[in-house]
Amino acid sequence: MTRLEPFLEGAGTIFRRFDEQDSGCVSYGLAAAGQRWFVKSASTRIGVASLRRAVSVHQAVSHPSIIPLAHSFTTDQGLALVYPWFSGQVLYHPTRSQRGGRALAGSPMARFRGLPLSRIHPALDSVLSAHLAVEDAGLVAVDFYDGCLLYDFENHRMMLCDLDEYRPGPFTVETDRLPGSRRFMAPEEFVRGSVIDIRTTVFTLGRVLRLLLDADDSERQWRGTPGQLAVIRKATAAASESRFRSVHSLVGAWRAAA
């Protein structure tokens, strides 16, 4: 057992420190053994529980677009997870208004939305394909939002990270709401006692498709086809029974519309 930061400094060079995360976790960029790593740590009860859940997620799901877990270990302060470093930019961004979701000029999200559709669609397909593996593993998405998306603008590659809150489904909400960004969450995630299942994941993915193509929900600047917009409307129906019954159904409809 040891304290994390001195241990990392002894193992290599810390080149980044991320200590302003909503989860309460502290993360590091570490150069060691000729490679770069992302080390995520937690010392609070809630944070440690989240990282333990992440270990279970990575044991159940493997996909080329999900950054894999390389190692985990315990310190005097709690738990630490080690991932290979991915040189992309997080698409999470500050917004001008809580409702609008309009990316600030120059932000990674604004830059991503400005890409040609020939670049955007493969990135979206990576997100969808990864969630086919999530569904096949019997898991549902929780707290998935643009902060879980890393995009490499040089190599045009989308990767997913921080899937710590994913869990086996269906399950029942035992608190007043689940963790996550309101922009991506289904109505049932805000209701104690409601059932969270794969149709909840369908809703979240529908919002991802919508907000990564265009943040303007008035549809004035919609960049996709009418068929794609229809798919998104079905995926994000308020009533879960009106949505696609599975991620596989959503992906099939989206690819046909595209």
C-alpha positions, 0 to 999 in steps of 0.5 A: 500500500502507498500514497498515489502521487509520490508513487507515480512520481517515482514510476515516471513523470506526471505531465498532467493533473486533472483535479477539478472533476465533478466526480471528486476523482483526481487523475493524472497523465503519466509518462512511464516505461516509454509510454503515456498513461491516464491514471484515475484515482478516487479516495471518497466512498462514492468515488471508489464505488464508481471506479470499482464499477468501472473495473466490472464494466471493462471486464464485461465489455471490450471494443476498439472504440472504448479505451481499455483498462490496463491495470488497477491497484489499491493505495492508502488513499483508495483505488486507482485505474490505469488506462493507455493515454489517448491523444484526443480532445474531450468534446465536453464544453461550456455552453452559453446557456444551460438549455441551448447547448450551443458550443462556444466558438473554438471549443472542441465540440464546435470544431467537431460539429464543423467537420464535414459529414463524411468525418462526423458519421464514422465518429457517430458510428463508433459510438453506436458500435461500442454500445452494441457491445455494451448491450450484448454484455447486458449493461445499460448506459448511465452518465454517458455524455459528451465528456465521455467522448474523445476525438482525435482531430489529426487521425479522425478517431472517436474513443469512449472513456469514463463509462464508470456508471454503466451497470447491469440492466434493467435496474430500478432508480433508488435515488431522486435521480441518476448521475448525468447531464440533463442534455442526454438523460431520459425522463425516467432517470429523474424518477425514483422507482422507475425502471432503467433498461436498454430503452434508456440507453437508446434515448441517450444515444439518440441525444448523442446523435442529435447534439453531435450533429447539431445543438439547435433543437429547433431543427433550423440548422439540421445537417442530416437527412429527414430519415435520420431526424425521424430515427432520432425522434423515435429514439428520444420519445418521452415514453420508453415504450415508443422508442426502439426496443434495443440498441441493435434496432436503433443502429439498424434504423440509423444506418439505413437512414444514413 
